[in-house]
């Protein structure tokens, strides 16, 4: 994996990475594989606080490009939309997945 651009966004408490991954003779990497590789490239990153966005694979080419956000805390990650949070829920460790999100903690008429 090659990091194309690394930007520290202090306002949102995250590091933004643009990457390209050439995966010869392999299938398209899963979101979990991308998170694991981003974690190795960014020392001290917690896999529960990594969000992969804009992951695209070129047809006929073993090249995947995308963007990954590495947040400093779970509170900082709250800026991500609910559907993104839900998409990454199954990829998180059991301790982070057990915590209720803002949508689940609020009571409502059911």
Secondary structure, 3 states (H helix, E strand, C coil): CEEEEEEEECCCCEEEEEEEEECCCCCCCCHHHHHHHHHHHCCCCCHHHEEEEEEEECCCCCEEEEEEEEECCCCHHHHCCHHHHHHHHCCCCHHHHCCCCHHHHCCCCC
